[in-house]
Amino acid sequence: MSEETDFFRLIGAIGDKAALFSAAGNAARKAVNEIVRAQLIADGTTLDEVRQIRTLLGPAAFAEALDGVPALKTKVLLTRADPHGPALAQPGDRIKALLALADGSRAPAAAPEKPAKKAASRKAPAGKDVAAKDEAAKDQPAIAPAPRKRKITGRAALRVSEER
């Protein structure tokens, strides 16, 4: 067969005459699963496409195809389909989450809310305000910073431990 052959058209033609190819039923199942797995692990596959594939195949065939996806690829697919969802450690949990996302019983997690930004403090302009702050600072007693604790090492540490 040449490169110009449309293999998807041929697969459709074989599907239309399934009775003629009855001995190849298992091979057809394997071929469908491989085609679906290849599409699921492709880089650009979105959650909408996963849902369309499930609708096309039906729940049982989709679950069978998804079950054969390697664990690492399942993690990548789940992260792509639900980027803000919980990180699931077990491959079985990932498959259950993908099945729930595909059938619509679970929606993708919403993005976490970002904390409110603090207002940026601005320097006071030079002039009257600076003089007023200096006057207020003179009225209040100065508070000395707490003395820093020194770490005792070497001979001083030996002396302290001998004294105790």
Steps between C-alpha positions, in 0.01 A plus 500: 500500500629843420529800731197655331268234643252629756523236769218643708271460200619140468433431867149642452449278195613195697263599781214520251572140393589361844347159418755459219783552753357295790831320566672833565268618779773494765742680268236769439456546875875535546526742209221721636660501845840594355351779289311639800804474730717677244251786485457519877873532567556745214621840620208708377213284628257711705228401744238581237665257257518232771126544555432476126706179478305350792170593335612342173625175656257459786589461867621138495729528196636833621578356845674203337715728284580733791594206720784415262659848515832488690491648853732791420298595192180478708648752743589735214153466346329567834719805562415631154126433541479632857803724568373620838371164620654304784821310433406133524777255584341171395451417129157349574388824661619695195302276267187539716546878495545499120189286456302740719630800305422329168142411589434842653421375851794706625592846377861619488613675816493877495823695521593589857431858595805720519552685828424870488803713431615731773495868422847619413641739754626822356768726631376825646594803296767720654377814667248569775409133558861401572540784750175398672617140534834612646314711759277205594802272533666742744198491730506121538776330700750304296470123534833322486511183292540176690862389531600228258580161641843373414564141424764371737760284330853373562672562836219720629259212454732271695524748786124543514444126505766451773341772714168323495 
